[in-house]
Amino acid sequence: MKVLNFGSLNVDHVYAVAHIVRPGETLGSDSYSRFPGGKGANQSVALARAGAEVWHAGMVGPESEWLRGRLAEDGVNVDLVRVDDGAGGHAIIQVEESGQNSIVLFGGANQRISAEHRSAALAACNPGDVLLLQNEINGTAELIRQAQAAGLRVCLNPAPMDESVHSYPLELLHLLIVNEHEGEALSGETVPERILDALAAKYPQTRLCLTLGGDGIMFREVAGQTLSQRASAHRPIDTTAAGDTFIGFFLAAEMAGRTVAEALGIASEAAGISVTRPGAMDSIPWAREVQVG
């Protein structure tokens, strides 16, 4: 059993500046760094470090082909990552001395996924495999429909949340993972229990996972049982990839035969470790570092 993660691959260009550049201003940068990024790439690395078999499907540009090698170093199968002629996805990030940032995101090749690419990726899967999706590529609704028809279990993390998500066939999902802001946008509710109630009423065949940051996690089974998990007691310094880490470790634990309660505990601890480290992908722990109970 494997996870096919059809998701984004970005290059993050990070500039340290005295302050966020103002309109019409030219500002020198104190430093420049280049990092692998994209929620899809982060979640694939989390899955691989958690011990799951994960295949990543997606698109990069010629200038970002090195991302394939970066994922492969962590054990991700990248046979389904294609190189497009146009520019790849990237982000221009300014970080000022106070820590405040400003981000310009360009979807690039992530938004040029073809119907043929989608079909080829799904053809590499078997019934019972998991398809993991975020909301940073085109064709997400089509992928959900095709995968469900092919007998795959579809997991969606609709981040970043936008209006397009409301048109997705969420009733076909096996698992929907949202934070409280995404949950509010989909349900119209603000109280966690009511978010889950509203989503369960709209999508009765979908398992629901609601992440609440420092307030932990709530999980609603199709049968109606709700499980709660406290957040891991680690002091955060950078929460950038905490959600991506949680998703990767939760899915990996379930695929390894752990109960939902056990998987929630493992994923919470892994996410807790990630927030004690700077960066996104580099902050994700390995399974051997995650000790629970």
Stockholm file with secondary structure:
# STOCKHOLM 1.0

chainA/1-293         MKVLNFGSLNVDHVYAVAHIVRPGETLGSDSYSRFPGGKGANQSVALARAGAEVWHAGMVGPESEWLRGRLAEDGVNVDLVRVDDGAGGHAIIQVEESGQNSIVLFGGANQRISAEHRSAALAACNPGDVLLLQNEINGTAELIRQAQAAGLRVCLNPAPMDESVHSYPLELLHLLIVNEHEGEALSGETVPERILDALAAKYPQTRLCLTLGGDGIMFREVAGQTLSQRASAHRPIDTTAAGDTFIGFFLAAEMAGRTVAEALGIASEAAGISVTRPGAMDSIPWAREVQVG
#=GR chainA/1-293 SS CCEEEECCCEEEEEEEESSCCCTTCCCCCSEEEEEEECHHHHHHHHHHHTTCCEEEEEEECGGGTHHHHHHHHTTCEEEEEEECSSCCEEEEEEEETTSCEEEEEECGGGGCCCHHHHHHHHHTCCTTCEEEECSSSSCHHHHHHHHHHTTCEEEECCCSCCGGGGGSCGGGCSEEEEEHHHHHHHHSCCSHHHHHHHHHHHCTTSEEEEECGGGCEEEECTTSCEEEECCCCCCCSCCTTHHHHHHHHHHHHHHTTCCHHHHHHHHHHHHHHHTTSSSSGGGCCCGGGCCCC
#=GC SS_cons         CCEEEECCCEEEEEEEESSCCCTTCCCCCSEEEEEEECHHHHHHHHHHHTTCCEEEEEEECGGGTHHHHHHHHTTCEEEEEEECSSCCEEEEEEEETTSCEEEEEECGGGGCCCHHHHHHHHHTCCTTCEEEECSSSSCHHHHHHHHHHTTCEEEECCCSCCGGGGGSCGGGCSEEEEEHHHHHHHHSCCSHHHHHHHHHHHCTTSEEEEECGGGCEEEECTTSCEEEECCCCCCCSCCTTHHHHHHHHHHHHHHTTCCHHHHHHHHHHHHHHHTTSSSSGGGCCCGGGCCCC
//
